[in-house]
Amino acid sequence: MAGKNKNKNKKSAFGARIAADNRKARHLYAIEDEYEAGIVLTGTEVKSLRTGQANITEAYAEVKDGEAWLVNAYIPELLYGNRFNHQPRRPRKLLMHRREINRVGGAVQRDGMTLVPLRIFFNDQGRAKVMLGLGKGKKHHDKREDQKQRDWQRQKSRLMKDFA
């Protein structure tokens, strides 16, 4: 009887297997646009991502010399990787269309926006992808307002459940 490991095969709403998730990003930033980008990885990085132990909460993306880079993303070394292991926090190149890179780079420079990685996932073909969010940092009062809205929605759903 072959059973699936629940932690290893967690799927998102859009059907892809999530390797790393940045849950704090939507709390800290008002995300306006989302972009899907490929990521250049070595073999041991892919194997390590499949274990689901990567961390992107402190990571960010930047546009430098016409290329997009993922900076400070932590992908742990593979235990069985020997001398071919990778550096855990090395900058990784992102694969995006030139038009998207120019649009994102302009928004970051001109409007003071931030390019935040939201999640790293494997698509249906098994390729590692990064979902990037382009957003502005929230002020303290914006965060409080969002918390009030969430609390009200939760309370409203409880009232409607009791009423029905």
BANU-868304 format. One record per atom (N, C-alpha, C): residue in one letter; chain; x, y, z. Coordinates in steps of 0.05 Angstrom, whole numbers, plus 5000, padded with zeros to 4 digits. Layout:
N
NODE   residuo   cadena      x      y      z
NODE         A        A      X      Y      Z
...
END
This chain:
164
NODE   residuo   cadena      x      y      z
NODE         M        A   5017   4977   5000
NODE         M        A   5000   5000   5000
NODE         M        A   5018   5025   5000
NODE         A        A   5017   5040   4979
NODE         A        A   5034   5064   4977
NODE         A        A   5018   5089   4984
NODE         G        A   5025   5101   5006
NODE         G        A   5012   5125   5015
NODE         G        A   5029   5150   5009
NODE         K        A   5016   5172   5005
NODE         K        A   5030   5197   5000
NODE         K        A   5036   5211   5025
NODE         N        A   5060   5223   5026
NODE         N        A   5068   5240   5049
NODE         N        A   5053   5267   5046
NODE         K        A   5038   5274   5067
NODE         K        A   5022   5298   5065
NODE         K        A   5039   5323   5064
NODE         N        A   5061   5325   5078
NODE         N        A   5078   5349   5078
NODE         N        A   5093   5352   5052
NODE         K        A   5100   5330   5040
NODE         K        A   5117   5331   5016
NODE         K        A   5100   5339   4992
NODE         N        A   5074   5333   4992
NODE         N        A   5058   5337   4968
NODE         N        A   5037   5358   4973
NODE         K        A   5043   5379   4987
NODE         K        A   5023   5400   4991
NODE         K        A   5019   5416   4966
NODE         K        A   4994   5419   4958
NODE         K        A   4987   5432   4933
NODE         K        A   4974   5459   4939
NODE         S        A   4977   5478   4921
NODE         S        A   4965   5503   4925
NODE         S        A   4938   5503   4910
NODE         A        A   4924   5526   4911
NODE         A        A   4898   5528   4898
NODE         A        A   4900   5526   4868
NODE         F        A   4923   5533   4857
NODE         F        A   4925   5532   4828
NODE         F        A   4938   5506   4818
NODE         G        A   4942   5486   4835
NODE         G        A   4950   5460   4827
NODE         G        A   4979   5454   4827
NODE         A        A   4996   5473   4834
NODE         A        A   5025   5468   4834
NODE         A        A   5034   5461   4862
NODE         R        A   5056   5447   4864
NODE         R        A   5067   5439   4890
NODE         R        A   5085   5461   4901
NODE         I        A   5079   5471   4924
NODE         I        A   5093   5494   4936
NODE         I        A   5118   5484   4950
NODE         A        A   5141   5497   4944
NODE         A        A   5166   5490   4957
NODE         A        A   5172   5509   4980
NODE         A        A   5165   5535   4976
NODE         A        A   5169   5555   4997
NODE         A        A   5147   5576   4994
NODE         D        A   5138   5587   5017
NODE         D        A   5116   5606   5017
NODE         D        A   5123   5629   5035
NODE         N        A   5118   5654   5025
NODE         N        A   5123   5678   5041
NODE         N        A   5097   5689   5050
NODE         R        A   5088   5680   5073
NODE         R        A   5061   5688   5083
NODE         R        A   5060   5716   5094
NODE         K        A   5084   5726   5102
NODE         K        A   5084   5753   5113
NODE         K        A   5083   5775   5092
NODE         A        A   5088   5768   5067
NODE         A        A   5090   5788   5045
NODE         A        A   5064   5803   5042
NODE         R        A   5042   5790   5043
NODE         R        A   5016   5804   5039
NODE         R        A   5009   5821   5064
NODE         H        A   5020   5815   5086
NODE         H        A   5016   5831   5110
NODE         H        A   5033   5856   5109
NODE         L        A   5057   5854   5099
NODE         L        A   5076   5876   5099
NODE         L        A   5074   5894   5074
NODE         Y        A   5064   5883   5052
NODE         Y        A   5063   5898   5027
NODE         Y        A   5035   5897   5015
NODE         A        A   5027   5919   5002
NODE         A        A   5002   5919   4986
NODE         A        A   5010   5910   4958
NODE         I        A   5005   5885   4951
NODE         I        A   5013   5873   4926
NODE         I        A   4994   5883   4904
NODE         E        A   5005   5895   4883
NODE         E        A   4988   5905   4861
NODE         E        A   4989   5886   4837
NODE         D        A   5012   5876   4830
NODE         D        A   5015   5858   4807
NODE         D        A   5031   5834   4815
NODE         E        A   5025   5811   4801
NODE         E        A   5040   5787   4806
NODE         E        A   5052   5778   4780
NODE         Y        A   5077   5768   4782
NODE         Y        A   5091   5758   4758
NODE         Y        A   5102   5730   4765
NODE         E        A   5101   5713   4745
NODE         E        A   5112   5686   4747
NODE         E        A   5139   5686   4732
NODE         A        A   5160   5677   4746
NODE         A        A   5186   5676   4734
NODE         A        A   5199   5649   4738
NODE         G        A   5215   5641   4719
NODE         G        A   5231   5617   4722
NODE         G        A   5255   5624   4739
NODE         I        A   5269   5604   4749
NODE         I        A   5292   5609   4766
NODE         I        A   5315   5590   4757
NODE         V        A   5339   5601   4755
NODE         V        A   5362   5585   4747
NODE         V        A   5373   5572   4772
NODE         L        A   5372   5545   4773
NODE         L        A   5381   5530   4796
NODE         L        A   5401   5509   4788
NODE         T        A   5418   5501   4807
NODE         T        A   5435   5478   4803
NODE         T        A   5420   5452   4811
NODE         G        A   5431   5429   4805
NODE         G        A   5418   5404   4811
NODE         G        A   5413   5400   4841
NODE         T        A   5432   5406   4858
NODE         T        A   5428   5402   4886
NODE         T        A   5407   5421   4897
NODE         E        A   5404   5445   4885
NODE         E        A   5384   5464   4894
NODE         E        A   5356   5454   4888
NODE         V        A   5353   5441   4865
NODE         V        A   5327   5430   4858
NODE         V        A   5319   5408   4877
NODE         K        A   5338   5390   4883
NODE         K        A   5333   5368   4901
NODE         K        A   5326   5379   4929
NODE         S        A   5340   5399   4937
NODE         S        A   5335   5411   4964
NODE         S        A   5308   5425   4964
NODE         L        A   5300   5438   4943
NODE         L        A   5274   5451   4942
NODE         L        A   5252   5430   4944
NODE         R        A   5256   5407   4932
NODE         R        A   5235   5386   4932
NODE         R        A   5230   5376   4961
NODE         T        A   5249   5379   4979
NODE         T        A   5244   5372   5006
NODE         T        A   5226   5392   5021
NODE         G        A   5223   5416   5010
NODE         G        A   5205   5436   5021
NODE         G        A   5216   5451   5045
NODE         Q        A   5243   5454   5047
NODE         Q        A   5255   5467   5070
NODE         Q        A   5266   5495   5064
NODE         A        A   5259   5506   5040
NODE         A        A   5270   5532   5032
NODE         A        A   5255   5554   5048
NODE         N        A   5268   5577   5050
NODE         N        A   5257   5600   5064
NODE         N        A   5261   5625   5048
NODE         I        A   5239   5639   5042
NODE         I        A   5241   5664   5026
NODE         I        A   5229   5688   5041
NODE         T        A   5226   5687   5067
NODE         T        A   5214   5709   5081
NODE         T        A   5232   5733   5081
NODE         E        A   5258   5730   5080
NODE         E        A   5277   5753   5080
NODE         E        A   5286   5759   5052
NODE         A        A   5276   5746   5032
NODE         A        A   5286   5749   5005
NODE         A        A   5272   5772   4991
NODE         Y        A   5285   5782   4970
NODE         Y        A   5274   5803   4953
NODE         Y        A   5286   5799   4925
NODE         A        A   5273   5811   4906
NODE         A        A   5283   5810   4878
NODE         A        A   5291   5838   4869
NODE         E        A   5311   5839   4852
NODE         E        A   5321   5864   4842
NODE         E        A   5328   5862   4813
NODE         V        A   5327   5885   4799
NODE         V        A   5335   5886   4771
NODE         V        A   5362   5900   4770
NODE         K        A   5382   5885   4759
NODE         K        A   5409   5896   4757
NODE         K        A   5419   5889   4729
NODE         D        A   5428   5910   4715
NODE         D        A   5440   5907   4688
NODE         D        A   5421   5893   4669
NODE         G        A   5395   5899   4671
NODE         G        A   5376   5887   4653
NODE         G        A   5368   5858   4659
NODE         E        A   5376   5848   4682
NODE         E        A   5369   5821   4690
NODE         E        A   5356   5821   4717
NODE         A        A   5338   5803   4722
NODE         A        A   5325   5801   4748
NODE         A        A   5339   5780   4765
NODE         W        A   5343   5786   4790
NODE         W        A   5357   5768   4809
NODE         W        A   5341   5765   4834
NODE         L        A   5341   5740   4845
NODE         L        A   5329   5734   4870
NODE         L        A   5352   5734   4891
NODE         V        A   5350   5752   4910
NODE         V        A   5372   5756   4930
NODE         V        A   5363   5747   4957
NODE         N        A   5381   5734   4972
NODE         N        A   5377   5726   5000
NODE         N        A   5357   5704   5004
NODE         A        A   5350   5689   4984
NODE         A        A   5332   5666   4988
NODE         A        A   5349   5643   4999
NODE         Y        A   5339   5630   5019
NODE         Y        A   5353   5608   5032
NODE         Y        A   5343   5581   5022
NODE         I        A   5361   5567   5008
NODE         I        A   5355   5540   5000
NODE         I        A   5377   5523   5013
NODE         P        A   5370   5507   5032
NODE         P        A   5391   5493   5048
NODE         P        A   5407   5473   5031
NODE         E        A   5432   5469   5040
NODE         E        A   5449   5449   5026
NODE         E        A   5437   5422   5028
NODE         L        A   5441   5406   5007
NODE         L        A   5432   5379   5006
NODE         L        A   5451   5362   5023
NODE         L        A   5440   5345   5041
NODE         L        A   5456   5329   5058
NODE         L        A   5475   5310   5043
NODE         Y        A   5465   5300   5020
NODE         Y        A   5481   5281   5005
NODE         Y        A   5494   5293   4981
NODE         G        A   5499   5319   4981
NODE         G        A   5508   5333   4958
NODE         G        A   5538   5334   4954
NODE         N        A   5554   5325   4973
NODE         N        A   5583   5325   4974
NODE         N        A   5596   5350   4963
NODE         R        A   5615   5348   4946
NODE         R        A   5630   5372   4938
NODE         R        A   5615   5389   4917
NODE         F        A   5593   5379   4906
NODE         F        A   5578   5393   4887
NODE         F        A   5555   5409   4899
NODE         N        A   5555   5412   4926
NODE         N        A   5534   5427   4939
NODE         N        A   5536   5457   4931
NODE         H        A   5514   5471   4936
NODE         H        A   5511   5499   4928
NODE         H        A   5514   5517   4953
NODE         Q        A   5517   5542   4949
NODE         Q        A   5516   5562   4971
NODE         Q        A   5487   5567   4978
NODE         P        A   5480   5566   5003
NODE         P        A   5451   5569   5011
NODE         P        A   5439   5596   5004
NODE         R        A   5454   5618   5005
NODE         R        A   5442   5644   5001
NODE         R        A   5453   5659   4976
NODE         R        A   5461   5644   4956
NODE         R        A   5473   5658   4933
NODE         R        A   5451   5671   4917
NODE         P        A   5457   5693   4902
NODE         P        A   5437   5706   4885
NODE         P        A   5431   5687   4861
NODE         R        A   5405   5685   4855
NODE         R        A   5397   5667   4834
NODE         R        A   5383   5684   4812
NODE         K        A   5390   5678   4787
NODE         K        A   5379   5692   4765
NODE         K        A   5350   5684   4760
NODE         L        A   5333   5703   4754
NODE         L        A   5305   5698   4747
NODE         L        A   5301   5701   4717
NODE         L        A   5284   5684   4707
NODE         L        A   5279   5683   4678
NODE         L        A   5252   5696   4672
NODE         M        A   5253   5720   4661
NODE         M        A   5228   5735   4655
NODE         M        A   5232   5746   4627
NODE         H        A   5210   5754   4614
NODE         H        A   5211   5767   4588
NODE         H        A   5223   5795   4592
NODE         R        A   5237   5804   4571
NODE         R        A   5250   5831   4572
NODE         R        A   5229   5853   4579
NODE         R        A   5206   5851   4567
NODE         R        A   5185   5871   4572
NODE         R        A   5177   5872   4602
NODE         E        A   5174   5848   4613
NODE         E        A   5167   5847   4642
NODE         E        A   5189   5858   4659
NODE         I        A   5214   5851   4653
NODE         I        A   5236   5861   4668
NODE         I        A   5237   5892   4667
NODE         N        A   5233   5903   4644
NODE         N        A   5233   5932   4641
NODE         N        A   5210   5945   4656
NODE         R        A   5186   5933   4655
NODE         R        A   5163   5943   4669
NODE         R        A   5167   5943   4700
NODE         V        A   5178   5920   4709
NODE         V        A   5182   5917   4738
NODE         V        A   5205   5936   4747
NODE         G        A   5226   5936   4732
NODE         G        A   5249   5954   4739
NODE         G        A   5241   5983   4740
NODE         G        A   5225   5992   4721
NODE         G        A   5215   6019   4721
NODE         G        A   5198   6026   4744
NODE         A        A   5180   6007   4752
NODE         A        A   5162   6011   4775
NODE         A        A   5178   6013   4801
NODE         V        A   5199   5996   4803
NODE         V        A   5216   5997   4827
NODE         V        A   5231   6023   4829
NODE         Q        A   5242   6032   4807
NODE         Q        A   5258   6057   4808
NODE         Q        A   5240   6082   4810
NODE         R        A   5219   6083   4793
NODE         R        A   5203   6107   4791
NODE         R        A   5183   6110   4814
NODE         D        A   5169   6088   4821
NODE         D        A   5147   6090   4840
NODE         D        A   5155   6081   4868
NODE         G        A   5180   6073   4872
NODE         G        A   5188   6064   4898
NODE         G        A   5175   6038   4907
NODE         M        A   5169   6021   4889
NODE         M        A   5156   5995   4895
NODE         M        A   5177   5975   4901
NODE         T        A   5169   5952   4912
NODE         T        A   5187   5930   4919
NODE         T        A   5178   5905   4905
NODE         L        A   5197   5890   4896
NODE         L        A   5192   5864   4883
NODE         L        A   5197   5842   4904
NODE         V        A   5175   5829   4913
NODE         V        A   5176   5810   4935
NODE         V        A   5169   5782   4924
NODE         P        A   5185   5762   4931
NODE         P        A   5178   5735   4924
NODE         P        A   5155   5725   4942
NODE         L        A   5133   5716   4930
NODE         L        A   5110   5706   4945
NODE         L        A   5112   5677   4951
NODE         R        A   5121   5661   4930
NODE         R        A   5123   5632   4934
NODE         R        A   5142   5621   4913
NODE         I        A   5154   5599   4920
NODE         I        A   5169   5582   4900
NODE         I        A   5153   5556   4898
NODE         F        A   5148   5549   4873
NODE         F        A   5132   5525   4868
NODE         F        A   5142   5510   4844
NODE         F        A   5132   5486   4842
NODE         F        A   5138   5469   4818
NODE         F        A   5112   5468   4801
NODE         N        A   5114   5475   4776
NODE         N        A   5091   5475   4759
NODE         N        A   5084   5446   4750
NODE         D        A   5066   5444   4732
NODE         D        A   5057   5417   4723
NODE         D        A   5079   5402   4708
NODE         Q        A   5097   5416   4695
NODE         Q        A   5119   5403   4681
NODE         Q        A   5143   5397   4700
NODE         G        A   5140   5404   4726
NODE         G        A   5161   5398   4745
NODE         G        A   5183   5419   4746
NODE         R        A   5179   5442   4734
NODE         R        A   5199   5464   4734
NODE         R        A   5194   5482   4758
NODE         A        A   5216   5491   4770
NODE         A        A   5215   5509   4793
NODE         A        A   5208   5537   4783
NODE         K        A   5189   5550   4795
NODE         K        A   5180   5577   4787
NODE         K        A   5178   5594   4813
NODE         V        A   5180   5620   4809
NODE         V        A   5177   5639   4831
NODE         V        A   5154   5657   4824
NODE         M        A   5136   5661   4843
NODE         M        A   5114   5681   4840
NODE         M        A   5124   5706   4853
NODE         L        A   5127   5727   4838
NODE         L        A   5136   5753   4848
NODE         L        A   5113   5772   4850
NODE         G        A   5113   5788   4872
NODE         G        A   5092   5808   4875
NODE         G        A   5105   5835   4874
NODE         L        A   5093   5853   4860
NODE         L        A   5102   5881   4858
NODE         L        A   5084   5897   4876
NODE         G        A   5095   5909   4897
NODE         G        A   5078   5923   4916
NODE         G        A   5092   5945   4931
NODE         K        A   5076   5960   4946
NODE         K        A   5086   5981   4963
NODE         K        A   5084   5972   4992
NODE         G        A   5103   5981   5008
NODE         G        A   5103   5975   5036
NODE         G        A   5079   5988   5050
NODE         K        A   5067   5973   5068
NODE         K        A   5044   5984   5082
NODE         K        A   5053   6000   5106
NODE         K        A   5038   6020   5112
NODE         K        A   5043   6035   5137
NODE         K        A   5029   6021   5160
NODE         H        A   5035   6029   5184
NODE         H        A   5023   6016   5208
NODE         H        A   4993   6018   5208
NODE         H        A   4982   6042   5200
NODE         H        A   4953   6045   5200
NODE         H        A   4940   6028   5179
NODE         D        A   4953   6023   5157
NODE         D        A   4942   6005   5136
NODE         D        A   4940   5976   5146
NODE         K        A   4960   5968   5161
NODE         K        A   4960   5941   5172
NODE         K        A   4937   5938   5192
NODE         R        A   4933   5959   5209
NODE         R        A   4910   5958   5228
NODE         R        A   4884   5957   5214
NODE         E        A   4881   5972   5192
NODE         E        A   4856   5972   5177
NODE         E        A   4851   5945   5165
NODE         D        A   4871   5932   5154
NODE         D        A   4868   5905   5143
NODE         D        A   4859   5885   5165
NODE         Q        A   4871   5888   5189
NODE         Q        A   4864   5870   5211
NODE         Q        A   4835   5874   5219
NODE         K        A   4826   5899   5219
NODE         K        A   4798   5905   5225
NODE         K        A   4779   5892   5205
NODE         Q        A   4787   5894   5179
NODE         Q        A   4770   5883   5158
NODE         Q        A   4769   5852   5160
NODE         R        A   4791   5839   5166
NODE         R        A   4792   5810   5170
NODE         R        A   4774   5802   5194
NODE         D        A   4777   5817   5216
NODE         D        A   4761   5810   5239
NODE         D        A   4731   5813   5234
NODE         W        A   4724   5835   5219
NODE         W        A   4696   5840   5213
NODE         W        A   4685   5818   5194
NODE         Q        A   4701   5810   5175
NODE         Q        A   4692   5788   5157
NODE         Q        A   4688   5762   5172
NODE         R        A   4706   5756   5190
NODE         R        A   4704   5732   5206
NODE         R        A   4679   5733   5224
NODE         Q        A   4675   5756   5236
NODE         Q        A   4651   5759   5254
NODE         Q        A   4625   5758   5238
NODE         K        A   4626   5770   5214
NODE         K        A   4602   5770   5197
NODE         K        A   4595   5742   5188
NODE         S        A   4616   5726   5182
NODE         S        A   4610   5698   5173
NODE         S        A   4599   5682   5196
NODE         R        A   4609   5687   5220
NODE         R        A   4598   5672   5244
NODE         R        A   4569   5680   5249
NODE         L        A   4563   5706   5247
NODE         L        A   4535   5715   5251
NODE         L        A   4517   5703   5230
NODE         M        A   4526   5702   5205
NODE         M        A   4509   5691   5183
NODE         M        A   4506   5661   5187
NODE         K        A   4526   5648   5197
NODE         K        A   4524   5619   5202
NODE         K        A   4504   5613   5224
NODE         D        A   4505   5629   5246
NODE         D        A   4486   5626   5268
NODE         D        A   4458   5633   5259
NODE         F        A   4455   5653   5242
NODE         F        A   4429   5663   5234
NODE         F        A   4415   5643   5215
NODE         A        A   4430   5630   5198
NODE         A        A   4419   5612   5178
NODE         A        A   4412   5585   5188
END
